[in-house]
Amino acid sequence: MPNIGPWELLIILFIVVLIFGAGKIPQLGKSLGEGIRNFQASIKGDKKDPTKPGAGPEAKNN
C-alpha cells in the first residue's frame, strides 16, 4: 500500500474544496461526526440518541 504524502493530501483537499466549496466543508464534517456517533451507539446498544443530551429514558421521569 503506497504512503500518502503531504502533496497528495494537498491535492485531495484542493479537489474537495473545488467540489463542495469552502462553506460546505464544516457541515460535511459535522454530518460525518454525527453519523459515526450514531453508528457507535447502535453497536453498543445505547437506547438514547447521542446527538440529543437528555434524550434517554431517564429524561422521561422528570
N, CA, C and O of each residue as an XYZ file, in Angstrom:
248
protein
N       0.855     -1.176      0.000
C       0.000      0.000      0.000
C       0.900      1.239      0.000
O       1.789      1.366      0.842
N       0.668      2.137     -0.937
C       1.532      3.317     -1.015
C       1.247      4.303      0.125
O       0.125      4.400      0.622
N       2.272      5.012      0.511
C       2.126      6.045      1.533
C       1.598      7.316      0.893
O       1.979      7.673     -0.221
N       0.716      7.991      1.615
C       0.184      9.269      1.138
C       1.001     10.368      1.782
O       1.043     10.491      3.006
N       1.645     11.158      0.959
C       2.492     12.234      1.445
C       1.741     13.549      1.524
O       0.546     13.604      1.236
N       2.436     14.605      1.913
C       1.787     15.909      2.061
C       1.275     16.472      0.729
O       0.241     17.140      0.710
N       1.965     16.220     -0.366
C       1.496     16.746     -1.651
C       0.198     16.075     -2.089
O      -0.691     16.729     -2.635
N       0.093     14.789     -1.853
C      -1.134     14.089     -2.199
C      -2.306     14.585     -1.357
O      -3.414     14.756     -1.865
N      -2.055     14.817     -0.061
C      -3.112     15.340      0.811
C      -3.566     16.730      0.366
O      -4.758     17.034      0.397
N      -2.624     17.565     -0.045
C      -2.990     18.900     -0.532
C      -3.829     18.819     -1.808
O      -4.776     19.585     -1.981
N      -3.488     17.912     -2.679
C      -4.261     17.750     -3.915
C      -5.670     17.262     -3.600
O      -6.639     17.754     -4.178
N      -5.790     16.301     -2.691
C      -7.107     15.806     -2.301
C      -7.929     16.915     -1.652
O      -9.112     17.064     -1.958
N      -7.324     17.689     -0.766
C      -8.018     18.800     -0.123
C      -8.469     19.834     -1.146
O      -9.583     20.349     -1.053
N      -7.630     20.138     -2.109
C      -7.975     21.091     -3.159
C      -9.168     20.596     -3.974
O     -10.059     21.381     -4.301
N      -9.195     19.321     -4.302
C     -10.308     18.764     -5.072
C     -11.601     18.805     -4.256
O     -12.664     19.109     -4.796
N     -11.515     18.502     -2.961
C     -12.703     18.554     -2.099
C     -13.245     19.977     -2.026
O     -14.458     20.175     -2.091
N     -12.371     20.965     -1.892
C     -12.813     22.362     -1.835
C     -13.448     22.762     -3.168
O     -14.441     23.489     -3.183
N     -12.894     22.303     -4.269
C     -13.480     22.613     -5.573
C     -14.866     22.001     -5.732
O     -15.769     22.641     -6.270
N     -15.036     20.783     -5.274
C     -16.313     20.095     -5.451
C     -17.386     20.663     -4.522
O     -18.487     20.980     -4.972
N     -17.076     20.793     -3.241
C     -18.088     21.165     -2.251
C     -18.105     22.641     -1.903
O     -19.131     23.142     -1.442
N     -17.030     23.338     -2.102
C     -16.951     24.732     -1.689
C     -16.495     24.839     -0.245
O     -16.698     23.919      0.547
N     -15.887     25.950      0.090
C     -15.314     26.118      1.429
C     -16.392     26.194      2.508
O     -16.142     25.803      3.649
N     -17.577     26.683      2.177
C     -18.639     26.819      3.173
C     -19.281     25.511      3.570
O     -19.814     25.403      4.674
N     -19.247     24.516      2.708
C     -19.905     23.240      2.989
C     -19.034     22.266      3.774
O     -19.555     21.307      4.343
N     -17.740     22.483      3.817
C     -16.834     21.528      4.462
C     -17.129     21.372      5.960
O     -17.141     20.237      6.437
N     -17.368     22.450      6.735
C     -17.714     22.231      8.155
C     -19.020     21.454      8.331
O     -19.135     20.646      9.253
N     -20.000     21.687      7.461
C     -21.257     20.945      7.547
C     -21.045     19.472      7.235
O     -21.654     18.612      7.872
N     -20.185     19.169      6.259
C     -19.884     17.781      5.933
C     -19.184     17.091      7.096
O     -19.482     15.937      7.405
N     -18.260     17.787      7.738
C     -17.570     17.223      8.895
C     -18.513     16.948     10.046
O     -18.410     15.915     10.708
N     -19.433     17.867     10.286
C     -20.406     17.688     11.364
C     -21.318     16.497     11.075
O     -21.591     15.688     11.963
N     -21.783     16.394      9.844
C     -22.645     15.280      9.467
C     -21.915     13.947      9.579
O     -22.485     12.957     10.037
N     -20.671     13.925      9.165
C     -19.878     12.704      9.262
C     -19.670     12.311     10.724
O     -19.770     11.132     11.063
N     -19.384     13.277     11.588
C     -19.209     13.002     13.011
C     -20.475     12.470     13.661
O     -20.411     11.538     14.464
N     -21.626     13.046     13.329
C     -22.890     12.567     13.879
C     -23.192     11.154     13.397
O     -23.701     10.331     14.158
N     -22.885     10.875     12.155
C     -23.102      9.536     11.632
C     -22.243      8.499     12.337
O     -22.706      7.398     12.635
N     -20.995      8.852     12.602
C     -20.102      7.935     13.310
C     -20.590      7.714     14.734
O     -20.579      6.583     15.221
N     -21.023      8.789     15.416
C     -21.537      8.638     16.785
C     -22.783      7.753     16.814
O     -22.921      6.904     17.694
N     -23.691      7.951     15.853
C     -24.901      7.125     15.801
C     -24.548      5.668     15.537
O     -25.145      4.771     16.133
N     -23.593      5.421     14.659
C     -23.166      4.061     14.365
C     -22.575      3.407     15.605
O     -22.904      2.262     15.917
N     -21.704      4.124     16.318
C     -21.100      3.573     17.527
C     -22.155      3.303     18.589
O     -22.079      2.292     19.288
N     -23.137      4.189     18.724
C     -24.196      3.994     19.712
C     -25.042      2.775     19.362
O     -25.465      2.041     20.255
N     -25.293      2.554     18.083
C     -26.089      1.390     17.699
C     -25.323      0.094     17.935
O     -25.929     -0.928     18.255
N     -24.018      0.118     17.784
C     -23.215     -1.079     18.049
C     -23.180     -1.376     19.555
O     -23.254     -2.533     19.969
N     -23.065     -0.324     20.360
C     -23.013     -0.513     21.814
C     -24.381     -0.869     22.381
O     -24.467     -1.426     23.475
N     -25.443     -0.560     21.658
C     -26.789     -0.861     22.133
C     -27.392      0.248     22.965
O     -28.348      0.001     23.700
N     -26.871      1.460     22.879
C     -27.451      2.580     23.613
C     -28.844      2.876     23.076
O     -29.068      2.867     21.866
N     -29.775      3.139     23.984
C     -31.150      3.429     23.586
C     -31.375      4.903     23.283
O     -32.272      5.251     22.515
N     -30.565      5.772     23.884
C     -30.772      7.204     23.686
C     -30.045      7.688     22.441
O     -29.106      7.044     21.972
N     -30.477      8.815     21.912
C     -29.852      9.439     20.748
C     -28.643     10.215     21.226
O     -28.804     11.152     22.009
N     -27.425      9.870     20.789
C     -26.230     10.533     21.306
C     -26.109     11.989     20.861
O     -25.300     12.731     21.419
N     -26.886     12.409     19.881
C     -26.805     13.795     19.434
C     -27.690     14.720     20.259
O     -27.556     15.940     20.175
N     -28.607     14.144     21.069
C     -29.503     14.952     21.891
C     -29.263     14.624     23.361
O     -29.664     13.558     23.826
N     -28.617     15.522     24.096
C     -28.381     15.241     25.511
C     -29.696     15.202     26.284
O     -30.571     16.042     26.077
N     -29.824     14.236     27.161
C     -31.023     14.117     27.972
C     -32.175     13.470     27.248
O     -33.318     13.611     27.682
N     -31.922     12.760     26.154
C     -32.999     12.149     25.389
C     -33.224     10.694     25.778
O     -34.036     10.012     25.154
N     -32.527     10.212     26.785
C     -32.644      8.826     27.198
C     -33.863      8.602     28.079
O     -34.631      9.532     28.323
N     -34.044      7.381     28.556
C     -35.205      7.058     29.369
C     -35.227      7.809     30.697
O     -36.302      8.058     31.243
N     -34.056      8.175     31.226
C     -34.036      8.919     32.481
C     -34.619     10.323     32.340
O     -35.022     10.914     33.342
N     -34.675     10.870     31.136
C     -35.221     12.202     30.922
C     -36.735     12.194     31.003
O     -37.341     13.239     31.242
N     -37.366     11.034     30.808
C     -38.824     10.940     30.822
C     -39.374     10.953     32.245
O     -40.564     11.206     32.436
N     -38.553     10.691     33.230
C     -39.006     10.641     34.617
C     -39.198     12.015     35.227
O     -39.757     12.118     36.319
N     -38.764     13.061     34.575
C     -38.844     14.427     35.129
C     -40.208     14.987     35.019
O     -40.445     16.121     35.435
